[in-house]
Amino acid sequence: MTSAEKMNLDVWVLAGQSNGEGCALLAGALAPDPRVLAFTSAGAWAVAEEPLHRHWESFTPVHQALLRPGLPVEKRDWTDTALAEEASRTRNQGAGLGLAFGQAMTEATGRPVGLIPAAHGGTTLAQWSPDGKAQGSATLYGSMLERIHHAGGRLRGILWYQGEADAVMPEPAASYGDRIATWIEAIRADLQIPELPVMVVQLARRALRTLNTPAVEEGWLAVRDAQAALPGRIPFTATVGSLDLGLVDTVHLDTASQIRLGRRLATVALRVESLPGLACSPRMRRVETVPSQISGLGGLRIHCSGVFGALQPQHRMAGFGIHRADGSASPDCWVIEASRDPEEASAIQLVLNRPAEATDWIGYGRGADTYCNITDESDLPLLAGLLPCVQ
């Protein structure tokens, strides 16, 4: 029996790239909680403490192999001990979503939670390919399996935050949906847990406006759309939004946002366990045109599913735009106002500058760097999406 099994841990894997690893400032991060443990990069259970991912002490070599080429030339030959000592003195970033998730889960269930940090910044989905299993811990996929095996405990699911590296390349972005579905099927088969929950974070903003070319914008949206569609394709998966959260730099969530996201993931994980098949995050489901009381203007009502309580805020909801079927912005139609429907708390009413036409689509969160602010009363945000205005 492993130490994790003796401690009766509910175990969750943190996988993906930099936002899954955590790049937020350590200042303001959550303090350690004795109810939340981490299977450290060095390969031992300990009370979880930020940063959870410490690649310089990894017992699986893939993280060292990926880490060292990114170091300054003069540090690439340093020993693991030297890197660890420097990191302990100078590191000011690395806070992520794991500790907040663990705290929320243990408060809800009364059971201790174990986290297995396995993410690595800058990595593509191809680098996480199940084909790497045969190479063991020299690959990200093989390393994750090895960490799960050595950690023990009751594996409850995987928290996956990845896709930024694929979104900036046309082909990987276009094929992301099929490839992440294959990845989930593979990890479930290899772990022999066919209903293993996988919680996926829909990509946040990319505030690199000078580099957000039309191709990048298209790729970013393709990955977001694939992530939103995943629960409809594969049971026991859920997608959690992050579009409304704050950034510490051009692409990474800040400390408060990582904490908030961790708690959102716990909310969804608990729902997937207790109510499988239920839409766990708010999403646009149906649009109907409604007459405007003002001559010349148009109106829409967006019906949403997966809403707990009322949508927030009541007025000045942000993030909507009118588009063509190819996703491009409409040249002559736009949203004047968006607010919660006074008769249906899970619906949104929009005022347009003209009546919607058959070629118009309503989009939410359709830019790589767009401002969105809609959540429900459990703090789950509306997922980015695109629907025809006239159905």
C-alpha positions as CSV (number, residue, x, y, z in Angstrom):
1,M,0.0,0.0,0.0
2,T,1.4,3.4,-1.0
3,S,1.6,6.4,1.4
4,A,-1.1,8.1,-0.7
5,E,-3.5,5.1,-0.1
6,K,-2.7,5.2,3.6
7,M,-3.7,8.8,3.7
8,N,-6.9,8.1,1.8
9,L,-6.2,10.7,-0.8
10,D,-8.4,11.8,-3.7
11,V,-5.8,12.4,-6.4
12,W,-6.0,14.8,-9.3
13,V,-3.4,15.4,-12.1
14,L,-2.4,18.9,-13.2
15,A,-1.4,18.7,-16.9
16,G,-0.9,20.9,-19.9
17,Q,1.3,23.9,-20.5
18,S,2.3,27.1,-18.7
19,N,-1.2,28.2,-17.4
20,G,-1.7,24.7,-16.2
21,E,1.8,24.8,-14.6
22,G,1.2,28.3,-13.2
23,C,3.1,31.5,-14.0
24,A,1.4,33.9,-11.6
25,L,3.2,35.9,-8.9
26,L,3.9,34.0,-5.7
27,A,3.0,37.1,-3.8
28,G,-0.7,36.7,-2.9
29,A,-0.7,33.0,-3.5
30,L,-2.6,30.7,-1.1
31,A,-0.8,29.5,1.9
32,P,-0.2,25.7,2.4
33,D,-3.1,23.7,3.7
34,P,-2.4,20.4,5.5
35,R,-5.5,18.9,3.8
36,V,-4.0,19.4,0.3
37,L,-0.8,17.4,-0.6
38,A,1.3,17.3,-3.7
39,F,3.4,14.6,-5.2
40,T,6.4,16.8,-5.7
41,S,8.5,17.0,-8.8
42,A,11.1,15.1,-6.8
43,G,8.7,12.2,-6.3
44,A,7.4,12.3,-2.7
45,W,4.2,13.3,-1.0
46,A,4.3,16.6,0.9
47,V,2.0,19.4,1.9
48,A,1.3,21.4,-1.3
49,E,3.2,24.7,-1.5
50,E,3.6,27.1,-4.3
51,P,5.1,26.7,-6.8
52,L,3.8,23.1,-7.2
53,H,5.8,22.6,-10.4
54,R,9.5,22.5,-9.7
55,H,11.1,21.1,-12.9
56,W,14.6,21.7,-11.7
57,E,14.2,18.8,-9.2
58,S,12.1,16.5,-11.4
59,F,12.7,12.8,-11.1
60,T,11.3,12.2,-14.6
61,P,13.9,13.4,-17.1
62,V,11.6,15.0,-19.7
63,H,11.1,18.1,-17.6
64,Q,14.8,18.6,-17.2
65,A,15.3,18.1,-20.9
66,L,12.7,20.7,-21.7
67,L,13.9,23.1,-19.0
68,R,17.6,23.4,-19.7
69,P,17.5,24.6,-23.3
70,G,15.5,27.6,-22.1
71,L,18.0,28.6,-19.5
72,P,20.6,31.3,-20.0
73,V,23.7,29.8,-21.6
74,E,25.8,30.2,-18.5
75,K,23.3,28.1,-16.4
76,R,22.6,25.2,-18.7
77,D,25.4,23.1,-17.2
78,W,24.5,23.9,-13.6
79,T,23.7,20.9,-11.3
80,D,20.1,20.3,-10.2
81,T,21.1,21.3,-6.7
82,A,22.5,24.7,-7.9
83,L,19.3,25.4,-10.0
84,A,17.2,24.5,-7.0
85,E,19.2,26.8,-4.6
86,E,19.0,29.7,-7.1
87,A,15.2,29.2,-7.6
88,S,14.6,29.2,-3.8
89,R,16.4,32.6,-3.6
90,T,15.1,34.4,-6.7
91,R,11.9,32.8,-8.0
92,N,8.9,35.1,-7.7
93,Q,6.5,33.4,-10.1
94,G,4.9,29.9,-10.4
95,A,1.5,30.2,-8.6
96,G,-1.2,28.1,-10.3
97,L,-4.7,26.7,-9.9
98,G,-3.9,23.5,-8.0
99,L,-3.9,24.6,-4.4
100,A,-7.2,26.5,-4.8
101,F,-8.7,23.5,-6.5
102,G,-7.5,21.2,-3.8
103,Q,-8.9,23.4,-1.0
104,A,-12.3,23.7,-2.6
105,M,-12.5,19.9,-3.2
106,T,-11.6,19.0,0.4
107,E,-14.0,21.5,1.8
108,A,-16.8,20.1,-0.3
109,T,-16.0,16.4,0.3
110,G,-14.3,16.3,3.7
111,R,-11.5,14.1,2.2
112,P,-7.9,15.1,1.8
113,V,-6.8,15.9,-1.8
114,G,-3.5,15.0,-3.5
115,L,-2.2,16.8,-6.6
116,I,0.2,15.4,-9.1
117,P,1.9,18.4,-10.9
118,A,2.8,17.2,-14.5
119,A,2.4,20.3,-16.7
120,H,5.2,22.0,-18.6
121,G,5.1,25.5,-20.1
122,G,5.2,26.0,-23.9
123,T,4.4,22.4,-24.8
124,T,2.1,21.4,-27.7
125,L,-0.5,18.7,-27.7
126,A,1.9,16.7,-30.0
127,Q,4.5,16.7,-27.3
128,W,1.9,15.1,-25.0
129,S,1.2,12.3,-27.6
130,P,0.3,8.9,-26.2
131,D,2.9,7.5,-28.7
132,G,5.5,8.6,-26.2
133,K,4.4,6.0,-23.7
134,A,6.9,3.5,-25.0
135,Q,9.7,6.0,-24.2
136,G,8.6,6.2,-20.6
137,S,9.6,9.2,-18.5
138,A,11.6,10.7,-21.3
139,T,8.3,12.0,-22.7
140,L,5.5,14.1,-21.2
141,Y,2.9,11.4,-21.6
142,G,5.1,8.7,-20.2
143,S,6.3,10.9,-17.4
144,M,2.7,11.6,-16.4
145,L,1.8,7.9,-16.3
146,E,4.9,7.2,-14.2
147,R,4.0,9.9,-11.7
148,I,0.5,8.6,-11.4
149,H,1.8,5.0,-10.9
150,H,4.3,6.1,-8.2
151,A,2.0,8.4,-6.4
152,G,-0.8,6.0,-5.7
153,G,-4.1,7.0,-4.1
154,R,-7.5,7.1,-5.7
155,L,-7.1,8.9,-9.1
156,R,-10.2,11.1,-9.5
157,G,-9.4,13.0,-12.7
158,I,-7.2,15.2,-14.8
159,L,-7.2,19.0,-14.9
160,W,-6.0,20.0,-18.4
161,Y,-5.0,23.6,-19.4
162,Q,-3.3,23.5,-22.7
163,G,-3.8,24.8,-26.3
164,E,-2.0,28.1,-26.6
165,A,1.0,26.5,-28.4
166,D,-1.4,24.8,-30.9
167,A,-3.6,27.8,-31.4
168,V,-0.9,29.9,-33.1
169,M,-0.4,27.3,-35.9
170,P,-3.1,26.7,-38.5
171,E,-3.1,22.9,-38.8
172,P,-2.7,22.0,-35.1
173,A,-5.4,24.5,-34.3
174,A,-7.8,23.0,-36.9
175,S,-7.2,19.4,-35.7
176,Y,-7.2,20.1,-32.0
177,G,-10.6,18.8,-31.3
178,D,-10.0,15.4,-32.8
179,R,-6.5,15.1,-31.3
180,I,-7.6,16.0,-27.7
181,A,-10.5,13.5,-28.0
182,T,-7.9,10.8,-29.0
183,W,-5.7,11.9,-26.1
184,I,-8.5,11.5,-23.6
185,E,-9.4,8.1,-24.9
186,A,-5.8,7.0,-24.7
187,I,-5.1,8.1,-21.2
188,R,-8.3,6.4,-20.0
189,A,-7.4,3.2,-21.7
190,D,-3.8,3.3,-20.3
191,L,-5.1,3.9,-16.8
192,Q,-7.9,1.4,-17.3
193,I,-10.4,4.0,-16.0
194,P,-12.9,4.4,-18.9
195,E,-14.9,7.1,-17.1
196,L,-12.0,9.1,-15.7
197,P,-13.2,12.8,-15.5
198,V,-11.1,15.3,-17.6
199,M,-11.7,19.0,-16.9
200,V,-10.5,21.2,-19.7
201,V,-10.0,25.0,-19.5
202,Q,-11.1,27.0,-22.5
203,L,-8.3,29.4,-23.6
204,A,-8.1,32.8,-21.9
205,R,-7.0,36.0,-23.7
206,R,-3.9,36.6,-25.7
207,A,-2.9,40.2,-25.3
208,L,-0.3,40.3,-28.1
209,R,-2.3,42.5,-30.4
210,T,0.6,43.2,-32.8
211,L,1.0,39.5,-33.2
212,N,-2.6,38.5,-33.3
213,T,-2.8,38.1,-37.0
214,P,-5.9,36.9,-38.8
215,A,-4.4,33.4,-38.9
216,V,-3.7,33.5,-35.1
217,E,-7.2,34.8,-34.4
218,E,-8.7,32.0,-36.4
219,G,-6.5,29.4,-34.7
220,W,-7.3,30.7,-31.2
221,L,-11.0,30.5,-31.9
222,A,-10.7,27.0,-33.4
223,V,-9.1,25.7,-30.3
224,R,-11.6,27.5,-28.0
225,D,-14.5,26.0,-30.1
226,A,-13.0,22.5,-29.9
227,Q,-12.7,22.8,-26.1
228,A,-16.3,24.0,-25.8
229,A,-17.5,21.1,-27.9
230,L,-15.6,18.4,-26.0
231,P,-18.3,17.6,-23.4
232,G,-20.8,16.9,-26.3
233,R,-18.3,14.4,-27.8
234,I,-16.9,12.6,-24.8
235,P,-18.8,11.7,-21.6
236,F,-17.3,12.7,-18.2
237,T,-15.5,15.7,-19.6
238,A,-16.3,19.3,-18.8
239,T,-15.0,22.7,-20.1
240,V,-14.5,25.7,-17.8
241,G,-14.1,29.2,-19.2
242,S,-11.3,31.7,-18.3
243,L,-12.0,34.6,-20.7
244,D,-13.1,37.0,-18.0
245,L,-10.0,36.5,-15.9
246,G,-7.0,38.8,-15.5
247,L,-3.5,38.4,-16.8
248,V,-0.1,38.9,-15.3
249,D,1.5,39.3,-18.7
250,T,0.4,38.9,-22.3
251,V,-1.0,35.3,-21.9
252,H,-0.7,34.1,-18.3
253,L,-3.4,34.3,-15.7
254,D,-2.6,36.4,-12.6
255,T,-2.6,35.1,-9.1
256,A,-6.1,36.0,-8.1
257,S,-7.4,34.6,-11.4
258,Q,-5.5,31.3,-10.9
259,I,-7.2,31.0,-7.5
260,R,-10.6,31.7,-9.0
261,L,-10.0,29.2,-11.8
262,G,-9.0,26.5,-9.4
263,R,-12.3,27.0,-7.5
264,R,-14.2,27.0,-10.7
265,L,-12.7,23.6,-11.7
266,A,-13.7,22.2,-8.3
267,T,-17.2,23.3,-8.8
268,V,-17.4,21.6,-12.2
269,A,-15.5,18.4,-11.0
270,L,-18.1,18.0,-8.2
271,R,-20.9,18.3,-10.7
272,V,-19.4,15.8,-13.1
273,E,-19.1,13.3,-10.3
274,S,-22.7,13.8,-9.0
275,L,-24.6,14.7,-12.2
276,P,-22.8,13.2,-15.2
277,G,-24.2,14.4,-18.5
278,L,-25.4,17.7,-17.1
279,A,-24.1,20.8,-18.9
280,C,-21.6,22.1,-16.2
281,S,-20.8,25.5,-17.7
282,P,-23.0,28.2,-19.1
283,R,-23.1,28.2,-22.9
284,M,-25.3,29.7,-25.7
285,R,-27.8,27.1,-26.9
286,R,-30.4,28.9,-28.9
287,V,-31.1,32.3,-30.4
288,E,-34.4,33.9,-31.3
289,T,-35.1,37.2,-33.0
290,V,-37.4,39.5,-31.1
291,P,-39.0,42.7,-32.2
292,S,-37.6,46.0,-31.1
293,Q,-39.8,48.7,-29.6
294,I,-37.5,51.3,-31.3
295,S,-38.0,51.7,-35.1
296,G,-35.1,50.5,-37.1
297,L,-33.4,48.5,-34.4
298,G,-33.2,44.8,-34.0
299,G,-33.4,42.4,-31.0
300,L,-32.2,38.9,-30.1
301,R,-32.8,36.7,-27.1
302,I,-30.0,34.1,-26.3
303,H,-31.1,31.1,-24.3
304,C,-28.3,29.5,-22.3
305,S,-27.9,26.1,-20.8
306,G,-25.7,25.1,-17.8
307,V,-26.6,28.2,-15.8
308,F,-26.8,28.0,-12.0
309,G,-28.9,30.9,-10.7
310,A,-29.0,34.1,-12.7
311,L,-26.5,35.3,-15.2
312,Q,-24.3,38.2,-14.1
313,P,-24.1,41.2,-14.5
314,Q,-27.6,42.3,-15.0
315,H,-26.7,45.1,-17.4
316,R,-23.8,46.0,-19.8
317,M,-22.8,42.4,-20.5
318,A,-19.7,42.5,-22.7
319,G,-18.1,40.2,-25.2
320,F,-20.8,39.9,-28.0
321,G,-20.5,40.8,-31.6
322,I,-22.3,40.1,-34.9
323,H,-20.4,38.0,-37.4
324,R,-20.7,36.2,-40.7
325,A,-20.7,32.4,-40.9
326,D,-16.9,32.4,-41.5
327,G,-16.4,34.2,-38.2
328,S,-15.5,37.6,-39.7
329,A,-17.1,40.7,-38.2
330,S,-20.2,42.0,-39.8
331,P,-19.5,45.3,-41.6
332,D,-22.9,46.8,-40.9
333,C,-24.4,45.2,-37.8
334,W,-23.3,45.5,-34.2
335,V,-24.6,45.0,-30.6
336,I,-25.7,48.2,-28.9
337,E,-26.6,46.7,-25.5
338,A,-26.7,43.3,-23.8
339,S,-28.4,42.6,-20.5
340,R,-30.0,39.8,-18.6
341,D,-33.5,39.0,-19.8
342,P,-35.9,40.3,-17.1
343,E,-38.2,37.3,-17.6
344,E,-35.6,34.5,-17.8
345,A,-32.5,34.6,-15.6
346,S,-30.6,32.3,-17.8
347,A,-31.2,34.3,-21.0
348,I,-29.7,37.4,-22.5
349,Q,-31.4,40.1,-24.5
350,L,-29.5,42.1,-27.1
351,V,-30.3,45.3,-28.9
352,L,-28.8,45.6,-32.4
353,N,-28.4,48.6,-34.7
354,R,-30.7,46.8,-37.2
355,P,-32.8,43.6,-37.4
356,A,-30.8,40.4,-37.7
357,E,-30.6,38.8,-41.1
358,A,-30.2,35.2,-42.2
359,T,-26.5,35.7,-42.8
360,D,-25.8,37.1,-39.3
361,W,-24.3,35.1,-36.5
362,I,-24.0,36.1,-32.8
363,G,-20.6,35.5,-31.3
364,Y,-19.3,35.6,-27.8
365,G,-15.6,35.9,-27.0
366,R,-14.6,35.8,-30.7
367,G,-11.3,37.6,-30.5
368,A,-8.0,36.3,-29.2
369,D,-8.0,39.4,-27.0
370,T,-11.5,40.3,-26.2
371,Y,-13.2,41.6,-23.0
372,C,-15.9,39.3,-21.6
373,N,-17.7,39.5,-18.2
374,I,-20.6,37.1,-18.0
375,T,-20.8,34.5,-15.3
376,D,-23.5,32.7,-13.4
377,E,-24.1,32.7,-9.6
378,S,-21.6,29.9,-9.1
379,D,-18.9,32.0,-10.8
380,L,-18.8,29.8,-13.9
381,P,-18.4,32.0,-17.0
382,L,-20.2,31.8,-20.3
383,L,-18.1,29.8,-22.8
384,A,-17.0,31.5,-26.0
385,G,-19.2,30.4,-29.0
386,L,-20.9,31.3,-32.2
387,L,-24.5,30.7,-33.2
388,P,-26.7,31.8,-36.2
389,C,-29.0,34.7,-35.3
390,V,-31.9,33.4,-37.4
391,Q,-32.7,29.7,-36.7
